[in-house]
Amino acid sequence: MRGTFFLGADKTPKFEVRDMEFAPLGGHDVLVRNKACGICGTDVHIYHGEAGSADVAPPVVLGHEFSGMVEKVGAEVTKVKPGDHVAMDPNIYCNHCRPCRMGKKQNCENLFALGVNVNGGFAEYAVCPDTQCFKVKEEIGFDVAAMAEPLACVLHGIDQAAIKPGQDVLVIGGGTIGLLMVQMAKISGASTVILSEPIEMRRKIGMEVGADAAIDPIHEDVPARIKEICGHEGADVIIECVGKGFAVEQAFKAAGLGATILLFSVPGVDATVPLPLFDVYKKELKIVGSMINPDTHQRAVNLINGGRLEIKKLITHVYDMEHLEDAIHMQMSSESIKVVVHP
């Protein structure tokens, strides 16, 4: 059994393939043979020594967007059995701290995550609590199943955005998250979904998976194009999925009267942007954030099992475990949408 361990952002090399040993399974443990693990923006942040959703203590096997097949189960496991196909929810909450008891477990004071704090998906096997294993239909490919975690995060964002049927939605950024947001906005009843994305390949795929229009924000005037497409000033809901100041500024410029602006992406810890206070006042703008996936993983798996989303088109590159660093660089590239590693 082998895994690719992250040694630290300041180390050379940053990754090393090592043999792994596992202790006997606890009563509620599940040994999973990992089949696919997506590279997330959080992995990229960790690679550069930046903050993730929780603190990282190398050496550790990263990878929190993963799926696999159940190999063994502990004596008290009843939810899954050997041979089941599963997608993991990596985020584990204490359920005792104040945020957990206030219904805000995404802000858990003791949050830890598979593939962040403890070994995760960039390995041949992983031990996971049975509570974190969600059954996926056997006909669903493992690459698609591994997308349950980002989709679950998207679902929490969609809940925060509270799209009403008939609203016009602008999605800023055509990466994995943005293209899932396009599809979920349509499912939520948006009358028009517009994608703002400078890369032609991503705009093309955005149209293929459900966007009604795509704008090149480098060469087109976004507010003018929204008026042309929708027939009125500004979008009703704007979903920002880039994590850069220019994208946030674009979101405010594109906001219509009474609009909701969802700042979904993970920005730099110290990132700031000027806030157009008069626009917030005059337009009565609502600004919301979204963090991870509290109680949305089962819904994500349900959508995947039901074939409700086009996911295969978002997976553009596949690497093996030994070339994890190359995979991370590809995920940072404009050539990719979602990069998946096969352990």
N, C-alpha and C positions, 0 to 999 in steps of 0.2 A: 504494500500500500504506500503510495507516494503522494506528496502534496507540494505545491509551489509556495514557499514561505516568503512573506514580505519581511525584509530585514530592517527597513527604515529608509525614510526619504534621503537621509544623509549618508547612506551606505553605498559602496560600490563593490559588487553589484547590489541592486536593490532587491533582487529575488534569487532564491536558491531552491532547487528541487531536492527534497529530503525524503527519506523513509519515514513513515508514520506508524506509531503503535497506538492501539486503543485499549483502554481498560475494559473489563467486563461491563456489559450494559447494565445500567440501573433499571429499576422497574418500569419507568416511563420513557426510557431511551429507545431511539430507533437508529439503526445503522443503515445509512442510505448510500447506495452506489451512485455517485454523482454522474449525470449524463450531459448536462449543459449548464453553463453559468454565464450570464450576461455581464458585460462591463458597464458599470454605472458611472455617472458623473461624480458620485461620492468616491469611487475607487480612484478616479483621476485626482480629486482633491487630496486624498490620502497619499497618493504617489508623489505629489508635490510637497508633502509635509503640511498640508492645510487641514482644517478641522472637518471631520465627518459628522454623522449623526450622533456618534458617541466616540469616546477616546480610544485610540489605537495603541496597543502595547506590543511592538514587535519582539520576537518573531511570531508571526501569526499568518494563517492562510486566509487571505481575503476572499471576496466573492459572496455577495448576499442575494443575488438574483439567480437562484438555482433550482434545478429539478433533477429527479433521478428515480431509481427503483429501490424499493425497500428490500434490504438484504436480510436483516435480522431485527427482532423486536424484543424488548424487555418483557418480563413476566406479567406485568400489569397493563400492557398495551392492548387496547381493544379496537381502536379507531382504524388502524391499518394493519396489514399483514404482509409477509414476504411475497414479493412479486408485484405489489401495488405500485402504480406510477404516482408520484407525488411532486407537488410544488411547495417549496418552503416559504413560510412567513418568517423572516429573520429577526423581527423585532420582538423582544421579550420584556415585559413590564412587571414591576413588583406588585402592583395592585394594592399597595398599602400606603404609599405616600399621598400627600394632599392632592396633587394633580390627578392621580389615578382615581382617587375617591371622589373627585369633583367631575368625573367624566371627561378628563383631558389626559388620557394615558399617553398620548403622543409627547407630552411634556413630562413624562415620568422622571422623577429625580434619580432613579436607579436603572434607567434604560440600558440594556445591552443588546447586542445583535450578533447573530451568527454571521461570520464573514467580515466582522469588524473588530469585535472584542475577543471572540473565540473563533476557532477554525471553521471555515465555511466551504464555499463551492469550488475553489480552484485546487481541488484535490480529488483523488480517485474515490475516496469515501469521506463521509462526515457523520458524526453522531449528533442527532437532533432530538429535542424533546418531542414527544408525540403530539403535544398541543400545537406544534409549529408545522406539522405535516398535513397537507390538504390533498385529497385524492383527485387525480386527473384521469379522464377517460384514456384508455389505452390507445385509441386511434389518434389522440392528440400528440404531435411530435414533441420531443423533449425540449427542442429549441423554443417552440411556442409556449410550452408549459413554464419555462423559465421566465417568461415575460409576465407571469402573474404578479410578481412583486412590484415592478414599475406600474403595472396597470392598477394595482391596489392603491398606490400613491396617487395616481391620476384620479381615481374614484373619490378619494378624500378631497382633492382639489375641486372636482366637479360638484361635490356636496357643498363646499365652501362658496363656490361661484353662484350656486342656486339658480341655474339657467331656467327660465320659464319658456314653455312652448310658444313659438312665434317670435322669439327674440333673435337679433342679429349678433353674431359672435365673431370676434377677431382673435385668432391664435397667432402669437408672435413667436416664431422659431419653429423650424420644421425638422428637428431631431426626433428621436424616439418618443419623447414625452409629448412634444407638440403634435405629432401625427396620431398619437393615441387620443390626445385632447380633441383633435378635429373629429375623430370618430365618435367619441363620447358626447361631444356637443350635439352632433346629429341625433344620436340615440336619445338625448335629453329633450329633443323637440325644437332645436334652433331652426329658424326658417332659412337663414343664410349663414354659412360658415366660411370665413375668409382666412386664408393662411398668408402671413407675411414672412417671407423667407428669401434671402439673397441668392441661395444656391439653386440653380435650375433643376438639378436632379431631384432635390427634395421637394421643390414646387410641383414637379411632375408627379411624383409619388403621392404627394398630398392630394392632388386632384384625383388620382386613381383610388384613393381610400376614402373619398367622400367630401373633400372641400368643394364648395361651389365656385370659388374664385381664388386665385393666388396672385399676390402682389410681390414685386421685387422692390424692397424698400430702399435699395441703393439708387435705382434709376427711376423710381416712380414716387409720386407724392401720395403717401398713404391716406391721409384724411380725404384728399380729393377723390382717390379711387374708391374709398368706402362710400362716399356720397354718390358716385357714379353707379356703383353696384347695388347699393341698398335704397337709394332714392332719398336719403336724409343724412344729416350731419352726425357722424360718429356712430360707433357700435354700442350696443346695449351691454355687452359683456366683453371684456378684454382679458385674455389669458396669456400672461407673459412667461415664456419658457426658455429664456436665454441666460439670464443671470448677469447681464451686463447693464451698465448705466444707460447706454443709448437705447436699449430695448425698453427699459422702464420709462424713459422720456417719451418714446414712441407711443407707449400705452396711454399716457395722459393726453397726448395730442389727438389720439384716435378715439377718446372717450366721448360718448354722447351724453345727453341730459339724463341724469339719474343712473349713470352706468356703474357697474361693478367692475373693479380692476382686481384681478387675482394675480398676485405676485407669487408664482409657483416655484420658480427656479431657485437653486441654492447659490446665493451670491458669495463673494468673498466676505470674510468676517467683518472687515472694516469698511465695506462698500457703502457709499452714500450717493444720493442724487438730490438735486434741488427739487423741492416740492412746490408745485404751482398752487399756492394756497387759495387764490381767488377762484381758480377753476373748481377746486374741491368745494368751496362755498357756493359758487353760483350754480354749478351743475349738480350739486348734492351727490358727489361721487362717494362710493363705498369702496374702501381699499381693504383687501383681505389677504392673509397669508395662508400657507398650507404646509404642514410638516408630516412626513411619512404616511403611515397607513393604518390608523386606529380602526379596528373592526371592519375593514373593507376587503380583507384578503379572500374570504369566502365568496363575496360577490364577484371579485375578479375571476376566481376559478370558475364560478358559475357562467360568466360571460364567455370564457375560453371554452369550457365544455359545451356551451350552446352554440359555438361557432358564430358569435355575434360580431366579431371584429376581424379585420384583415391584419394579421400580424406577420405572416411569412414575408411579405414585401418589405417589412422594416428591417429584416435581418440581412445585412449586406456582406458581412465577412465572418469567417469562422477560423479559429486558430486552435492548436493543441496546447496542452499545459506548459510544455517546455518553452513556448514562445509567448508567454504572457506579457512580457514587457512590450514586444512588438504589437500585440493586440491592444494594449493601452494606448500606444502611440497612434494606432489606426483609429481608435475611438475618438481621439482628439482631432483627427483629420476631417476636412470637409468632404473627403471621399466616402465616408461611412455614414450610416444611420445607427444601426445597432450592431455591435461586434459581440460574438458569442465564443466562448472557450469550451472545447470538448475535453474534459479531464480524462 
